[in-house]
Amino acid sequence: MKAYLKRWFIDGMSFMALGLFSSLIIGLIIETAGTELKPFFDTSLLLEIGKLAKQYTGAAVGVSVAYGLGASPLVIFSSAVTGMYGYEQGGAAGTYIVALVTTELGRLYSGRTKVDILLTPLLTLLLGGTIAKLIGPFIAAFMARIGEFITFSTTQQPLLMGILIALVFGLTLSSPISSAALALMLNIEGTAAAAATIGCCCHMIGFAVTSYGDNGIQGLIAHGIGTSKIQIPNYMRNPFILVPPIIASMMTAPLMTMFWPMKNVAAGAGMGTSGFVGQIMTVKTMGASVTTWLQIGLFHFLLPGLISYFVYRMMKNAQIIKPGDQQIMTGERT
């Protein structure tokens, strides 16, 4: 059972995130660039590509999940169609469920007969379409209700929800589970999405700053615009290295929700500073104003870095965190 849980909720969601990034997220980035640069030159191609990338999100996610879970080629290719239908019926979560189920069922029939080239796509399309039609709308409604509840709760209890959302998404980002996939499945938006973004930023910028002594500029870049997941082996050995970014997220997000609210969308909520997607989506949502850039600088970079470093120094002086505890593996190490 443990192997299946890892396969379904870690491996599957990780490849789902790759599919989302290769379609919806990168499409939004291209579209945003096209919109912002439109006053200066013709950006019609950027806008068209961005629109197409968003339209085919379901196909990209369906194929990526099937591929990631080791489906046969015919199941993978058919998942482009079932993924699109799953996305239409149940959003990102619907696509994920359809791809997951058809991949697992495909192991029972794909490659088993001499008419595999006909039977496998036929069964995959029929099974995927049926699953999408029957349970897709319920999945979409369920995830939407959760997302709406989180968004509403943030406006009613900005202090508590700011802390909770940032804590959950920050830890998710630093875990094997995909925070980007989680945000898009929940479809959170507004201030709740902004709090999630900050939680992710605190872990990425926090680890970039606190691990600088162990990893240098290479680690600064790897954490700051890559991912904090590279610290998983290290915090499994010393969980205390998670404390600085956790405290930073629990302090920074409520400061934002209480005193200077920001907004974001689901596509940026779980990305943090990875590829600066969280910041690009914030600008797309709030507009490219001086205020927006100041808020991004303060809540996405300055406070996460300063608070994390302050807590880290106290823990290092107390010898709770020691030199080498956050050193990341490289190709040069054995």
C-alpha positions in Angstrom: 0.0 0.0 0.0 2.9 2.4 0.8 4.2 1.9 -2.7 0.9 2.7 -4.2 0.5 5.9 -2.1 3.9 7.0 -3.3 3.0 6.2 -6.9 -0.4 8.0 -6.8 0.3 11.0 -4.6 3.9 11.7 -5.1 5.1 10.4 -8.5 1.7 11.1 -10.2 1.4 14.6 -8.8 5.0 15.4 -9.6 4.4 14.6 -13.3 1.1 16.4 -13.2 3.0 19.5 -12.1 5.4 19.0 -15.1 2.4 18.8 -17.4 0.8 21.9 -15.9 4.1 23.8 -16.2 4.5 22.8 -19.8 1.1 24.1 -20.8 -1.0 26.2 -18.4 1.7 27.9 -16.4 4.1 28.6 -19.3 1.2 29.6 -21.4 0.2 32.2 -18.8 3.7 33.5 -18.7 3.9 33.9 -22.5 0.5 35.5 -22.6 1.5 37.9 -19.8 4.6 38.8 -21.7 2.6 39.4 -24.8 0.2 41.6 -23.0 2.8 43.7 -21.2 5.0 44.1 -24.4 2.0 44.8 -26.7 2.5 48.7 -26.6 6.0 48.3 -27.9 5.7 45.8 -30.8 3.5 43.1 -32.3 3.0 40.4 -29.8 0.2 38.5 -31.6 2.3 35.4 -31.9 3.0 35.4 -28.1 -0.7 35.9 -27.3 -1.7 33.1 -29.7 0.8 30.6 -28.4 -0.1 31.4 -24.8 -3.8 30.9 -25.5 -3.1 27.5 -27.2 -0.9 26.4 -24.3 -3.7 27.0 -21.9 -6.3 25.4 -24.1 -4.4 22.1 -24.3 -3.6 21.9 -20.6 -5.7 18.7 -20.2 -3.8 16.9 -22.9 -0.4 17.9 -21.5 -1.4 16.8 -18.0 -3.0 13.5 -19.2 0.1 12.6 -21.2 2.5 13.6 -18.4 0.8 11.6 -15.7 0.5 8.5 -17.9 4.1 8.8 -18.9 5.2 9.3 -15.3 3.4 6.3 -14.1 4.9 4.1 -16.8 1.9 3.5 -19.0 2.4 1.8 -22.4 2.8 4.1 -25.5 -0.7 3.6 -26.7 -2.2 4.5 -23.3 0.1 7.6 -23.1 -1.0 8.8 -26.6 -4.7 8.1 -25.9 -4.3 10.1 -22.6 -4.0 13.3 -24.6 -7.7 12.9 -25.6 -9.0 11.6 -22.2 -6.9 14.2 -20.4 -8.6 17.0 -22.5 -12.0 15.6 -21.7 -11.1 15.1 -18.0 -10.0 18.7 -17.8 -13.2 19.9 -19.5 -15.4 17.9 -17.0 -13.4 18.2 -13.8 -10.5 20.7 -14.2 -7.0 19.8 -13.2 -8.1 17.3 -10.6 -10.4 15.6 -13.1 -7.6 15.2 -15.6 -5.4 13.7 -12.9 -7.9 11.2 -11.8 -8.8 10.1 -15.3 -5.1 9.7 -16.2 -4.4 7.8 -13.0 -7.2 5.4 -13.4 -6.7 4.7 -17.1 -3.0 4.2 -16.6 -3.6 1.6 -13.8 -6.4 -0.1 -15.8 -4.3 -0.1 -18.9 -1.7 -2.3 -17.2 -4.4 -5.0 -17.3 -5.1 -5.0 -21.0 -2.4 -3.1 -22.9 -0.1 -5.4 -24.8 -2.1 -8.5 -23.9 -3.5 -9.3 -27.3 -2.5 -9.4 -31.0 -4.9 -6.5 -31.7 -3.4 -4.2 -29.1 -3.1 -1.3 -31.6 -6.9 -1.2 -31.8 -7.9 -2.5 -28.4 -5.7 -0.4 -26.1 -6.7 3.1 -27.5 -10.3 2.0 -27.8 -10.5 0.8 -24.2 -8.5 3.8 -22.9 -10.7 6.3 -24.6 -13.9 4.6 -23.5 -12.8 4.1 -20.0 -11.3 7.6 -19.7 -14.3 9.3 -21.2 -16.7 7.4 -18.9 -14.7 8.2 -15.8 -14.5 11.9 -16.8 -18.2 12.1 -17.5 -19.3 10.3 -14.4 -17.1 11.7 -11.7 -15.4 14.7 -13.3 -18.1 17.2 -12.4 -18.2 15.9 -8.8 -14.5 16.2 -8.4 -14.5 19.7 -9.9 -17.3 20.8 -7.6 -15.6 19.3 -4.5 -12.3 20.9 -5.2 -13.9 24.2 -6.0 -15.8 24.2 -2.7 -12.6 23.6 -0.8 -10.9 26.4 -2.7 -13.8 28.8 -2.2 -13.8 27.9 1.5 -10.1 28.7 1.8 -10.5 31.9 -0.1 -13.5 33.0 2.0 -11.9 32.0 5.2 -8.8 34.1 4.4 -11.0 37.2 4.1 -12.8 36.5 7.4 -9.8 35.3 9.4 -6.7 36.9 7.7 -4.4 36.3 10.6 -5.1 32.6 11.2 -5.6 31.6 7.6 -2.5 33.5 6.5 -0.5 31.5 8.9 -2.2 28.2 8.0 -2.1 28.5 4.2 1.6 29.7 4.2 2.5 26.8 6.5 0.8 24.1 4.5 2.0 25.3 1.1 5.5 26.0 2.2 5.9 22.5 3.7 4.2 21.0 0.6 6.7 22.8 -1.6 9.6 21.3 0.4 8.1 17.8 0.4 7.9 15.3 -2.4 4.3 16.4 -3.1 3.7 19.1 -5.7 2.5 22.4 -4.3 1.8 23.7 -7.8 -0.5 20.8 -8.5 -2.2 21.2 -5.2 -2.9 24.9 -5.8 -4.3 24.3 -9.2 -6.5 21.4 -8.1 -7.9 23.6 -5.3 -8.0 26.6 -7.7 -7.4 29.0 -4.8 -7.2 32.7 -5.7 -7.0 36.2 -4.3 -5.4 36.8 -1.0 -5.4 33.1 -0.2 -3.3 32.4 -3.3 -1.0 35.3 -2.3 -0.5 33.7 1.1 0.3 30.4 -0.5 2.9 32.1 -2.7 4.5 33.6 0.3 4.7 30.3 2.1 6.5 28.8 -0.9 8.8 31.9 -1.3 9.8 31.6 2.4 11.0 28.0 1.9 12.9 28.8 -1.3 14.4 32.1 -0.3 14.8 30.9 3.3 16.9 27.8 2.3 18.8 29.9 -0.3 19.9 32.2 2.5 20.5 29.8 5.3 22.3 27.2 3.2 24.6 29.7 1.6 27.5 28.8 3.8 27.2 25.2 2.8 26.4 25.6 -0.9 27.6 29.0 -2.0 26.2 30.8 -5.1 25.3 27.5 -6.7 22.9 26.7 -3.8 21.6 30.2 -3.8 20.4 29.9 -7.3 19.3 26.2 -7.0 17.1 27.1 -4.0 16.1 30.6 -5.0 14.8 30.0 -8.5 14.7 26.2 -8.5 13.1 24.4 -5.6 13.6 23.7 -1.9 12.9 20.0 -2.5 16.6 19.5 -2.9 16.8 19.8 0.9 14.6 16.7 1.5 17.5 14.3 2.2 19.0 16.9 4.6 15.9 17.6 6.7 15.2 13.9 6.9 18.5 13.8 8.8 18.0 17.0 10.7 14.4 18.3 10.7 15.4 21.5 12.5 16.7 23.0 9.3 13.0 23.4 8.4 12.4 25.7 11.3 13.7 29.0 9.8 11.6 28.9 6.7 8.6 27.7 8.6 8.8 30.6 11.1 9.4 33.0 8.2 6.2 31.8 6.4 4.1 32.0 9.6 5.2 35.6 10.2 5.4 37.0 6.7 2.0 35.8 5.3 -0.2 37.2 8.1 1.7 40.5 7.8 0.5 40.6 4.2 -3.0 39.4 4.8 -3.5 41.8 7.8 -1.8 45.0 6.7 -1.0 45.0 3.0 -3.1 42.4 1.1 -1.9 41.0 -2.2 -3.6 38.8 -4.7 -2.6 36.0 -7.0 -4.0 33.1 -9.0 -3.7 29.4 -8.6 -1.1 29.1 -11.4 1.3 31.2 -9.3 0.2 30.2 -5.8 2.2 27.0 -5.5 5.3 28.1 -7.4 7.0 30.6 -5.0 10.1 32.0 -6.8 10.6 29.0 -9.0 11.4 30.5 -12.4 9.8 33.7 -10.9 6.4 32.2 -11.8 4.9 33.4 -8.6 6.0 36.9 -9.2 4.9 36.9 -12.9 1.5 35.7 -11.9 1.3 38.3 -9.1 2.0 41.0 -11.7 -0.5 39.6 -14.0 -3.2 39.6 -11.3 -2.4 42.9 -9.6 -0.9 44.9 -12.5 2.6 46.1 -13.0 2.5 49.0 -10.6 5.1 50.4 -8.2 3.0 49.1 -5.3 2.9 45.6 -6.7 6.7 45.5 -7.2 7.3 46.9 -3.7 5.0 44.2 -2.2 6.8 41.5 -4.2 10.1 42.7 -3.0 9.1 42.9 0.6 6.9 39.8 1.0 8.5 37.4 -1.5 12.2 38.2 -1.0 13.2 40.6 1.8 11.2 39.3 4.8 11.5 35.6 3.9 15.3 36.0 3.7 15.7 38.2 6.8 13.5 36.3 9.1 14.9 32.9 8.0 18.5 34.1 8.4 17.7 35.6 11.9 16.2 32.3 13.1 19.0 30.3 11.5 21.7 32.3 13.3 20.1 31.7 16.6 19.8 28.0 16.0 23.3 27.8 14.6 24.7 29.6 17.7 22.8 27.1 19.8 24.4 24.3 17.7 20.9 23.0 16.7 21.9 23.5 13.1 25.5 22.8 12.2 27.8 23.5 9.2 27.2 20.9 6.5 23.6 20.1 7.6 22.2 21.8 4.5 24.8 20.8 1.9 23.1 19.6 -1.2 24.4 16.7 -3.3 26.1 17.5 -6.6 27.4 15.4 -9.4 30.9 15.8 -7.9 30.1 14.0 -4.7 29.9 10.3 -4.3 
